Amino acid sequence: IEPELMRRANKIIKSDVLKLDDDNQVYWKDNPIAYLKPGKNYLNPKLELLVDEAIDFINFYMREQVDLESNQDTRAKGVVGVIAPWNFPIAILCGMTVAPLIAGNTVVVKPAEQTPLIALKFLELCRLAGIGEDILQMVTGEAEVGKAIVDNEHIVGVVFTGSKAVGESIYKKLTREMTSSKYPYLPLPKFAITEMGGKNAIIVTNNSELDEVVSGVIYSA
């Protein structure tokens, strides 16, 4: 992807999607889509949706792109599948999508079935920036859609955030496969980058204020 397209996407997200509330918290202007679909309460979108984190991801990967373009040993691989989670439906989805794009790959992204509206808003802004259908595509749906991405022969790898069971199945499948012979290079091992849940412990020490622990755990859940 051309660096100018990513700079334009970053600028559009900053100008069209963000605003500051009275406490200088950055959040999504179309706030209802931030909490209606994922089931968050009204305060969470400002603190947890982290649209500003999405912008941080873009800025970080734009800097990485400069290094990639100066390295003659790197090259694009092909079509990368992105299967994103519901809990950070713009920040994580954005980071997972931008990384393969700046490396020269094309991307097919599937947002979580609970949060398609936020993802489609992100896609809309990418289109406004000039990122075309031949570079970035989005498909929505449930598990069978994600499976179709993983099973497609043209996929060179998948970036996944979600459950341990699904992440392990994707990893085991793809790491046994090679990229399609239809690409203009000798087949390479496919890759799977999986961030899986179920491992975030809550450690309560013996000098904790238990009332605050209980209220904090309930709120964070």
Sequence and secondary structure as in RCSB ss.txt:
>XXXX:A:sequence
IEPELMRRANKIIKSDVLKLDDDNQVYWKDNPIAYLKPGKNYLNPKLELLVDEAIDFINFYMREQVDLESNQDTR
AKGVVGVIAPWNFPIAILCGMTVAPLIAGNTVVVKPAEQTPLIALKFLELCRLAGIGEDILQMVTGEAEVGKAIV
DNEHIVGVVFTGSKAVGESIYKKLTREMTSSKYPYLPLPKFAITEMGGKNAIIVTNNSELDEVVSGVIYSA
>XXXX:A:secstr
  HHHHHHHHHHHHHHHEEE TT  EEESSTHHHHTTTT  TTHIIIII HHHHHHHHHHHHHHHHHHHH TT  
  SEEEEE  SSSTTHHHHHHHHHHHHTT EEEEE  TT HHHHHHHHHHHHHTT  TTTEEE   SHHHHHHHH
H TTEEEEEEEE HHHHHHHHHHHTT B  TTSSS   B EEEEEE S       TTS HHHHHHHHHHH 
